[in-house]
Amino acid sequence: MATRIAYAVILLLNSIISWLMLTPWALKKLERLTLDYMAITCHGKQCYGFVAVQRVNFALGLFHFALATLLLGVKSSRDGRAALQNGYWGPKLIIWLAFVVMTFFIPEAFFQVWGKYFALAGAMMFVLLGLILLVDLAHTWAEFCLEKIENYDSKAWRGVLIGSTLGMYTMSFAMTIVMYIFFANSGCAMNQAAITVNLIVLLIISAISVHPVIQEYNPQAGLAQSAMVAVYCTYLTMSAVSMEPDDHHCNPLIRASGTRTASIVIGAIVTMLTIAYTTTRAATQGIALGSQTSHLYSKLGSEDAAEHGLVDTQPSASRREMRAEALRAAVEAGSLPANALDDDDEDEEFNDGHGGKDDERGGTQYNYSLFHIIFLLATCWVATLLTQNIDFENAGDFAAVGRTYWASWVKIVSAWVAYGIYTWSLVAPVTMPDRFGY
């Protein structure tokens, strides 16, 4: 957990630095520290704006790409390369900062192409991955509750499932009403269309999830999954209409905001925190991508165990004690050299060599390379979100994050894509029954 938090903190710091690099505010503060004696420039050009943001995020992306390559194929902490993931924080921080400095020696033309094409493509992949994991989470949550209800006939879990479903539908309709009241006035055609489409599709997927044909091929489908997808997509739509520019007087939040600088700063920090959290969850969840090692082994059923006479209970002595006793007996019998007892200390399953518990000796909890690839895509998303359609000339000291029509449309279309992915997850067992084991 500490490792994942550390990488999330690095992404958060990198994102905040990138945001500060959008405008000359930070550079002016640095110049003021030198009593205006030193003018900070990059090869005679400005060190802020589009290219500066791309440089900083490219450096962190390169850092994660290098780690993804070096950690390719690591299956457990027994692999010496696993220490690169969980340790060496001092050298890794130095390398990251060195990459940042190095990018300022790369010509601007490279980052113009990188930002407009490659970073944009990576950002879209990051958004799509998040939507896939959302749908997977919805199914996992509902199936988990149903399993508890079926196995234990639990009234508590039945209440949790029903209550959460009703609660999420209530929030969805409440947000829809709020959007119609405040963001769908006359002349706000874009908002009216986005809100109406979201409401219609919400009702459609709810009806599909309980359709008799869908229930026949996938009995675990239902309103619980639809509610989670609906509340998230409604939230995306509300976020889109509440963050769009106010040039058509369709966003009263901008006009009603108190201190503009404070609202921009708080909004930016909250956005960066959300991205860091989402990235870490997506990078370690990996359920939809099949990256969890915990599913590599299946549990032996009691029937099979009885049939084959296999032992399926834990002996009273621990594995470590049994192994140590067997090694001592082998050494006394002359079958093994005396230093075998010393070598056993290096193979302890629960000792990481630093006095802590190593829970990845048998297998990593997540795919290390995939973890860093997702963080690489996250840097592309941060760079694209910060720079796409930003008016640098009128940004002031701080640029508002995501307050563009581009960002609003990305959220609106993302909601539609999420609905589409979820609908396909319902329809797929009907159209391809052989590939699903319901």
RAPEPE-V640030 format. One record per helix or strand. SS is the DSSP state (a for helix, b for strand). FROM is the first residue (numbers start at 1). TO is the last residue. If there is no record, write none. Layout:
# RAPEPE-V640030
ss->SS from->FROM to->TO
ss->SS from->FROM to->TO
This chain:
# RAPEPE-V640030
ss->a from->2 to->20
ss->a from->25 to->33
ss->b from->42 to->42
ss->b from->45 to->45
ss->a from->50 to->70
ss->a from->82 to->86
ss->a from->89 to->103
ss->a from->108 to->152
ss->a from->155 to->183
ss->a from->189 to->209
ss->a from->212 to->217
ss->a from->223 to->243
ss->a from->252 to->256
ss->a from->260 to->285
ss->a from->293 to->295
ss->a from->302 to->308
ss->a from->319 to->332
ss->a from->340 to->346
ss->a from->368 to->387
ss->a from->405 to->431
ss->a from->433 to->435
